[in-house]
Amino acid sequence: MSFVPAARLAVLSTRGVVVRMQSGLGTPGSGAGKVVRSSGGSGGSIRDAGGAFGKLEAAREEEYFYKLQKAQLKGLKDQIKREIEHHEGQMKNHQEVLERHKKRISELEKEENGIAK
């Protein structure tokens, strides 16, 4: 697996999660800003020039997306945990209601048997 700079990645946002698709072109900072963007611009003059500054910028961009993805995954995990807790509470409430209904049916059957005699 080869390292692909963040500058060569297309970034899409779906349901609040950033998805990066790698194109596998070039090395970090070697003209890394020459990705076709919706605005029509390049990655900037430093990125276009390549060299150490371009590599540094590519590394910073990669770190940014790594941290962003990590934060989004943590948020998604926390949200799912909250949903699990909610549904477990709902299950407990439904179990209590079921027990009450079963008890009431039992009481009605006893009452019905008492009337039938």
C-alpha positions in Angstrom: 0.0 0.0 0.0 1.5 3.3 -1.0 1.2 6.7 0.7 -1.2 9.0 -1.1 -1.1 12.7 -0.1 -4.3 14.3 1.0 -4.0 16.7 -1.9 -4.7 13.8 -4.3 -7.9 12.9 -2.5 -11.4 13.8 -3.5 -13.4 14.6 -0.4 -17.1 13.9 -0.2 -19.4 14.4 2.8 -22.2 11.9 3.3 -24.4 12.0 6.4 -21.8 14.1 8.3 -18.9 11.7 7.6 -16.0 12.7 5.4 -15.1 10.0 2.8 -11.8 10.3 1.0 -11.2 8.6 -2.3 -7.6 8.1 -3.2 -6.3 8.6 -6.7 -2.8 7.3 -6.1 -1.0 10.0 -8.0 2.3 11.6 -7.2 4.2 12.0 -3.9 3.4 14.4 -1.1 4.1 18.0 -2.1 5.3 17.4 -5.6 2.9 19.8 -7.3 0.2 18.2 -5.1 -2.2 21.1 -5.5 -2.9 20.3 -9.2 -6.1 18.4 -8.4 -9.2 19.6 -10.3 -11.4 21.4 -7.9 -14.9 22.7 -8.2 -13.6 26.3 -7.9 -11.2 25.7 -10.7 -8.1 26.7 -8.7 -5.0 24.8 -7.8 -3.7 24.0 -4.3 -1.9 27.3 -4.1 1.6 28.6 -5.2 3.5 26.8 -2.4 1.8 23.5 -3.2 2.4 24.0 -7.0 6.1 24.7 -6.5 6.5 21.3 -4.7 9.6 20.8 -2.6 9.8 20.8 1.2 7.0 23.4 1.7 4.7 21.5 -0.5 5.4 18.3 1.4 4.9 20.0 4.7 1.5 21.4 3.4 0.5 17.9 2.2 1.4 16.4 5.5 -0.6 19.1 7.4 -3.6 18.5 5.1 -3.3 14.7 5.7 -3.2 15.3 9.5 -6.2 17.6 9.3 -8.3 14.9 7.5 -7.1 12.2 9.9 -8.1 14.2 12.9 -11.4 15.2 11.3 -12.3 11.6 10.5 -11.3 10.5 14.0 -13.5 13.1 15.6 -16.4 12.2 13.3 -16.1 8.5 14.1 -16.0 9.3 17.8 -19.2 11.4 17.4 -20.9 8.6 15.4 -19.9 6.0 18.1 -21.2 8.2 20.9 -24.5 8.8 19.0 -25.0 5.0 18.5 -24.3 4.4 22.2 -27.0 7.0 23.1 -29.4 5.3 20.7 -28.7 1.9 22.3 -29.3 3.3 25.8 -32.6 4.8 24.6 -33.8 1.5 23.0 -32.8 -0.5 26.1 -34.9 1.9 28.2 -37.8 1.4 25.7 -37.4 -2.4 26.0 -37.5 -2.2 29.8 -40.7 0.0 29.6 -42.3 -2.5 27.2 -41.4 -5.4 29.4 -43.1 -3.7 32.4 -46.2 -3.0 30.3 -46.3 -6.6 29.2 -46.1 -7.9 32.7 -48.9 -5.5 33.8 -51.1 -6.7 30.9 -50.4 -10.4 31.7 -51.3 -9.8 35.4 -54.5 -8.0 34.4 -55.5 -10.9 32.1 -54.8 -13.3 34.9 -57.0 -11.3 37.3 -59.8 -11.1 34.7 -59.6 -14.9 34.2 -59.9 -15.5 37.9 -62.9 -13.1 38.0 -64.5 -14.9 35.1 -64.0 -18.3 36.7 -65.6 -16.9 39.9 -68.7 -15.6 38.0 -69.1 -18.9 36.1 -69.5 -21.0 39.3 
